[in-house]
Amino acid sequence: MKTPRRIAQRWAAARSGRRSGPCDRAWGAARRAGRTADRGAAARRLAALCSGLLLAACERPATAPPPQAAPPPWFSEEAVDRGLTFEHRSGARPDRYWMPEIMGGGAALADLDGDGDLDAYLVQSGSLDAAQEQNPPNQLFENLGGGRFRDATAESGAGDRGYGNGVACGDVDGDGDVDLYVTNWGPNALLENRSAQGLRFVDVSAERGGGDPGWGTSAAFFDRDLDGDLDLYVCNYLAWSPGTEMPCVNVQGSRDYCSPQNYQAAALDVLYDNQDGKLVARGPELGIDRVGTGLGVVASDIDQDGWPDLFVANDGMPNLLWHNDGQGAFRDVAAERGVAVDADGLPKAGMGVAAADLDGDGDEDLLVVNLNRETDSLHLNRGGRFSDGTRRAGLALASRPLTRFGVGWYDFDQDGLLDLYQACGRVQRQEQSLAPDPYAEPNLLQRGLPEMRFEEVLPRGGTATALIASSRAAAFGDVDGDGAVDVLVVNRDGPAHLLLNRAPERGNWIGLSCVEPSGVDVLGARLEGRIAGRPFHRSVRAASSYQASNEPRIHLGLGAAESVEALRVTWPDGRVEEFGARPAGANHRLVRGSGG
């Protein structure tokens, strides 16, 4: 039974709508009575007036909030519609759990035929116990224009049949086109681009080197000694073979893939020195002498001394930061610079990596993505030393439930702030999976906000229907030539996804390529300028993410700005050139030697 006091309270709530009627008049009478009599009497009078149906009529009817329209998606998945018909195969079987089967495969977006648009190269795995010639080949898809592809694998000669993992892109021989370096479990492959003969590649590993027989994962081309040619760093994961495999169980007690720590078989990465177009392994003599479980690598001048350094994400071991001393040698400074472990002093299961000047202070910050139950690790660069900014940026909560591999910082909505895309998929089975694949997870898209924070974009992963798969590599670039950054995702034991950018209310954009007169991108060049008076800094690179190579062109979201101002390029050899302003809505080439 409602008391007079409760009725009076509910009546007061109904009054918030300022309606006129018998209840309003009753309320007015009760208030007047309350001025001249005790308030209890007034409340009792109100109760009598508003009993039964009258009270029901006085209450504001409960109404459900209007249905909210689903937020518009940021991406449209169009792989098959665009002719990109790749499907990854790991060779996994229900009676065994061989470690390499859970890790592949890789992807690259690069202009391989020199026509100005991005072709796609996708790395296949196959079977660990089949003869190499029986494995399905890697596939090269030629972009016919506007993001429509045809399978050019057979004619191109690029269909390496090793048990593939990743790919790196760069002009190894200095002839003005993009070569491919494929990492495998087993010998890697250097595929020389001979585009003068049409879209054609030749495996030159035997004569030019690079055929390391380990378990290669991510790789990065960079000019370590600033001599004008590209050297190569290759991550090796484990010294693994079928004979070293062992039975392991997951947290549910079911047979599953092992943790890398079970093998106690960390491997030594490889540094190749480019000597007249030949790759010569020189890691130990140059200081690259620590074993690890490398899965991600990015080249960046961490301390802005003019020499490119290397950051390596290790799985379950401290990360490595190879500082380039400018005299030809490297030293691991990860521990003293604050990037070896997380804020709690623990190593994480590092997989993909990204580097960018997130906070706008002129130096590049680092992001490492990790296993589920581990947060991302955002390392903020403070003059060559790092502090943990993960929680400050809002990256801890969204990342923890997922296992993240491929990763990229790009301004997908072109508002002037970097967004974050992560390709996700488990390495241990889920008892309750969202898909038939027990390792499948949705991918993660987070919008960049002011004050260096991020929030998750819904629908999850940025597509109208969540794509649930075991995603691995993610490569980034403008596939369809509309100025917006798209995403190519390789899914373990599933079809690839081509995510074309359809972000709503995109701002203005500009594309900037720092190139040689031949047209090849200058990896390691540093670009700076201003957007509406605000400074920006970007580095030209292809290698980052996980087992992937990205478009080296720099894409900038401008918001409402209609140009970039005061463009300046610092080339790897230290020469600085001024290029002035450039208008929005177009791709511009900044050619070495043509600036002021």
N, C-alpha and C positions, 0 to 999 in steps of 0.2 A: 504494500500500500504506500502511495506517495504521500509524503508529509506536506503540510502547507509551505514549509520552507523550500522543499525541492520543487514544488509547483511554481513558486515564485521565481526560483532560479531559471527553470525552463522557460517560463514566460518571458523573463528578461532576455534570454537568448533568442526567442522568437521575435522580440521587438527589434532586433538588429536589422531586420528587413524593412522597417519603417512603413508597415502596412497600415491601412485604416479599416476598421471593422469593429465588431462587438468586442473582440479581445482587446483591441487597442483602447477602446473606451473603458473597458473594465480595468485595464492597467492604469489608466489615468485616474479613475475613481479610487483605486487602491492607493496610488501615490498621494492623492489629496487626503485620503483618510489617514495615511501615515504621518501627515504633517500635524494633525490635530488629535490623534489617538495613538495608542501604543502600536508599535509595528507588528506585534503578534496578531492583534485584531485585524490590521490591514491585510496581513497574509491570509488569515482565515477567510476574510471577505473575498479575497482573490480566488482562493480555493473553491469557494462555493460558486462563484461566477463561472469558473472554468472547469466545472466537473463534466465527466462523460464526453459526449460528442463535441461539446463546445471546446473543450481543451484540445481535442484532436484537430479541430478546425483551426485553432490558433497556432499550432506547431508548424514550422516550416517543413514541407515535405522533403524527405531524404531523396536526393537525386544523385545518380552516379555521375562522375566526371565524364565529359564527352570523350569518346574514344580517340586515342592519339594515333595519328598516322605513323606508320613505320618510317624510321629515318631513312633517307635515301642512301643507297649503297655508294661506296667510293670506287668500286671496281666491278667490271663485268668480265666473267670468265668466258673466253672465246677461243680456246686453243684449237679444238677440232674444227670449228667454223672457219678459222683462219688458216687451216691446213697444217697445223702443228700437231702431228699425230704420234708423238713419242710416248711410249709406255715403258717404264723401268721394270727390270726383272732382277731380283737379288739371288735367285737360286735357292731360297730358303725352303726347307722341308720340315714336316712336323716331327721327324724322328731325330733331328739334330739342331744345334744352335751354334753355328760357326760365326765368330765375331764379325768378320767383314760384311756379313749379310745384312747387318742392321744399320750400316753407316752410309751407304751410297744414296744417290749419285749426284753429279755436278752439272753445272750449266754456265754458259757464257753468252752474253749479248755483245756483239762486236761487228764492225763493218768489215767483213772478210773478203768481199769482192770489190771493194773500193768504189761503190756507187752512191755512197752517202747515207744509206739507211742501215739498220741493224739486222744482221743475220743471227740465227740462233744455233748454238752448238750444245748438244745434250749428251752427257756421259752415261753410257750403259754399263751394267755390271755383268750379268750372265750367270755363270755357274763356276764355283770354285773347284769342282772336280771334273769338269769337262775339258777337252782339248780346246786350246785357244781359238782355233779356226771354227769350232762349233758354237762359240759364243755369239750372241747378236752384236752388231757393231754399234759404236757411237753414231749419232746421226747429226748431219748438218742440214739445216733448213734455210734456204735462200729467201730473203725478203724481196718480194716482187714489187714492193711499193705499197705504202699505206698499211703495213702490218699484215699483209697476206703472204703466205709461205708456200714453198714447194720443197719436197724432200730431194735434196741434191747430193745425198750421201754417196751413191754408187759412182757417179761421175767425178766427184770431188776427190776421192781417195782418202777422205778424212775419217773413214769408219774403222778406227782402231778397235780391236777385239780383245784387248786385255780386260781383266776384271777391274773395271774403271771406278774411280772415285771423283776426282776433281779436274779442273782445267784452268789454266792461266793464259792470258793473251798479251802479246807484245811483239815488237819488231826486233827479233833476235839478230838477224843478219844485216840490218840497216838498209834494206832495199826499198823501204817505203810502204810495205804492206804488213798485215798482222799475221803473225805465226801463232801456232797453238802448242801448248805443252800440256799433255794429259798425264795425270797421276793415276797409278794403278796399284793394286796388290800384285806385286810382281814388277817387271821392268816398265818404267815410264816411257813415254813416247814424245819426241820432239817432231812436230809436223810442220814442215816448212811450206809457207804459202808461195805458190808459183802462179799468181793470178794473171801474169802476162800470158799464160797459156790457157786462160779461162779460169773458172773456179776450180782450182787444182791444188792439192796438198800431197806432199811426199814425206814419208817417215825417214828422217835423216839422223836418227839417234845413233846409229852405228858409226857414222863418220863425224858427226858434230857433237856427240856426247849428250848427257842428260838422262841416259837410260838407267837410272838408279833402280836396283832390284828390290827395294824395301816395300813398305806399305805407305805409299804417298797419299796425302790427303789434300790440304790446301797448299797453294804455291803463289808466289808473287814475283813479278818482274820489277826491278828497280835498278837504278844506276848507283851502285854502292860507292864507287871511286870517282864519280863525276868525270869519266873519261869519254862520255858521249855514247856508250853502248849499254845495253841492258844486261845486268846480271840477274841471277835467279836464286830465290830461297824456296826450298821444298820442305814442308813439314812431313815427318814420318811418325806414324801413330804407335805401332807396336812391332816388335820382332816376333811376328806370329806366323804359324804354319798349321795345317791340319793336325800335325803330330803333337802340337803343343796345346790343342784344345782340351777342355776339361768340363765335367758336368757341373752346372750351377743351378741354383733355384732362386726364385724371386721371393718377395716378402710374403706371398701367399703359400709358399712352399712348393710351387709348381716349377717344373723344368723351364729354364729361360736362358737368355744370353748373360754372359758373365760381365762383371765390372772389369775395366782394364787393370785394376790393381791386383786381380786374381792371378794374372799371368806373370807379374813381376818381370816385365819384358819391355820397359821403356826403350825408345829408339833414339838414335842420333839424327837430327835434321841435317840437310845437305845445303851448302852454299856453293853455287856454281859461279865462277868468274868467267865473264865473256872475253875470250881472247880471239879476236878476228872472226867472230861468228861461231866459235866453238865453245861449248860449255865444259869448263874444267873444274872438277870438284876440289875445293880448297878450304873447306870449312874449318877443320882443326888447326891448320896453320894460320888462319885468320882469327882464331879465338872461339869459333863456334864448336864448342867441345862439351856441352852439357846435354845429357839425354833427357827426353821428355815424352809426352804423349800428345804431340801437337795436332790440333784440329783447325785452328784458325790463325791467319797471319795477315798483318797489315804493315806497310812501310810508311813511316811518318817521321819528319824532323821534330822529334819530341821537344828538344831544348832549343830549337831555332838557332843552331850553330852553323847551319848551311849544309849539314851532312845527314843523309837519310838513315834513320834508325829502324829497328824491326821489333814489333811487339807480337808475341806468340802466345795464344791461348792453349793451355794444357788441360787435359781431362783428368781431374783428380790429383794433379800435381801443381806446385807453384808455377805461375806463368813466367815467361821469360821476356825481358826487355834488353835487346842487344843494342848497346850504345856504340855508335860509329865514332871512333876517335879521330877520323880524318887522316890517319896515317896508314890506313889499310887494315886495321884490326878492330875487333868487336869485343865488348865485355858485358856480361849480364849484370844489369843494375836494377833489376825488378824489385828486389827487396828494399834497397836503399831509397828508391824513388816511389815506393808505395803501391805497386801494381802486382806484386807476386801473389798476394792472398787478399781475402776480403777484409772488411772492417773489424771482424772478430778474430783475425789472424789465421783463418782457415783457407786452404785451397778448395776451389770449387771445380765442378765438372765443366770447364771451359770448352765451348764449341765455336760458335761464330763470333766475329769481331767487327766493329765499325769504328771509324775515326772521323771526327769533324770538330770544328770550333763551335760547340754547342752554346757556350755562354758568351760568345762574342768578344773575348778578350785577346784574340790574336793568335793563340796557340791551340793545338788540337787536343781534344779530350778523347777518351777511349771508352768503349762499351763492350763488355763481354757478356754473352748470353750462356745460360747454364741449364743444368738438369732440373726437372721438377723437384719441388721442395727446396730449391735454392733460388734466390732472387737473381735478377740481373746484377751486374757489377758496373756501375758508372763511375769511372775514374776521371775526376776533374783536374785538368792540368793547371798547375800553379807555378809557371816558370820552369818546367821540367821535372817538378815533383808533384805528386798527385794526392788528392783527398777524395774520400768516398762521398758521392752525391746521390746515391741510389734512392734513399728514402726521401730526401729533399725534392727530388724530381718526380716523386710519385710512381716509381717504377717497381717497387717491391711487391705490392699487393697483387697487381695484375699478372706479373710474370711468374710468381711462385708456383701456381698449380700446373704449369705447362713445361714441357721440355723443348727448348728453343735451339734451332740450328742456324738457318739462314737469317740474316739481319741486315737492315739498311736504314740509315738516316737520310730521308729525302723530304722535300716540301711537296707533298702530294696535292694539297689544296691550294698551294701557291699564295699563301697569305704572308709569307716572309718568315715563317717559323718552321723549323725542321720537325717532321713527323717521324714515326718509327714503325717499321713493319718487321714482324718476326714469323718465320716459318717453323711450325711446331710438329712434333711427333715423338712418342715415347720410345725408349729402348728396352723397357720391360713391359710385359703384358698387363693390361687392365682387366680385372675380372668383370667389370661392367663398362663396356666400351660403347661409344656413340656410333660406331660403325662396325661392319663385319670384321674389319682389320682391328685386332685388339691393341695395336700400337697407335692407332689414329687419334688425332686431336685437331681441334680448330686452330687456325692461325690467329695472330694477334696484330691488330692495327691500333696505334695510339696517336692521338692528335697532339701536336705541340702547342702549348699555351704560353702566355707571357710569364716572366719570372722563372723560365726554365723548368716548367712542369709539363706533365703529360697526363692525358685521360684517355681511357679506352673508347674507341669508336664502335658504335653498334649500327647495323648487325655485326656480330663478331667476325673479324677478318676482313670486313669491308665489303663483302658480297651479299646480295639479296638473300641467298640461301647459304648458310655456313658450309664451307668446304671442309669435310672431316677426312683427313688423310694422314699418312706418315710422311710429313714434308721434311725435306732435307735442304738442298741448295736453293737459294733465292738469288736471282740476278736481276739487276735494275737498269732501266734505260727507256728512252722514248721509242717504242717499237713502231707505232703508227704515225709518227711524224706530226703530232698535234701540239707538241710543246710540253706535254705532261709526262711524268715518269710512270712507266708501267712496270710490272713485276712478272718474271718467269720463275715458276716454282717446279722443282723436281720432287716427285713423291715416290717413296720406296714402294716397289711392287704396285704401281698404279700409273695412270696417265698423268702427264705434266699439265699444269695449269698456266694459262696465259691470262693475266689479270690486266685488262686495259683500264686506264684511269678514267673514271667518270665522276670524280669528286664534284659535289654540288658547289655552286658559287665559287668556282676557282678564280683566283686573282690573275693579274698579269704575270707574264713569264719572260724569261730570256735564256737562251742557250749560248754558252761560250766555250769554244774549243781552242786550246793552246797547242799549236801544231808546228811541225817542221815545214819548210817549203814543199816537201814531198806530199804533205797532207797527213802524215802519221802524227798521232798525239804524243806530246812530250810528257811522259810519266815523270812525276816529281816536280813539275812546274808549280809555282805558287801564284795564285791570282788574288788580288785585293782591289777594292773599290768602295763606292758608297751607293746606297739605295735610299733616296729621300733624305740624304744627309747622314744616314747611319752606316758605319763601316761594316764590311764583310770580308772574310778571308776563306779561301777554299784552296785545296790541293788537288792536282790532277793525278788520279790513280784509277786503276782497273780492278786490282785485287783487294777484296775484303769480303765480308759475309762469311759463307762456309762453302768451300770447294767450288767457288764461283768466280767469274770475272764479269765486271759491270761496264757499261758504257762510260768511257773516260770524259766525255763532254760534261761540263759543269752546268747543271740546271738550277736556276734561281727563281724562286717565287718572289714576286714584287708587290703583292697586294695591289693597291691603287696606283703605285708609281708607274711611270711611263717610260723610264729609262734607268740605266745604271751610269754612274758618273765616276770620273777619275780612275779608270781602269789601269792597273799596273800589273805586269807579269815579271816575277823573278824566276829566271830560268835555272835549271839545275847547276849550271856552271857559275852562277852568281850574277850574271848580267841582268840588268833591270831595264825594261822597256815600258814606256808610257803609251797607252792606246786611246785615252780619252773616253768620252761617253758613247754609249750605244743604245738604240731604241729598243723598247720591249716588243714582244710578239714575233721574234725571229731568232734564228741561230746565226751566230757570228764566229768567224775564224780569226784568231789572233795569231798571226804568222810570225815565227821567230825571225828577227832581222828586219821587220817591216814597221816597227813602232818607233817612237821617238826616244 
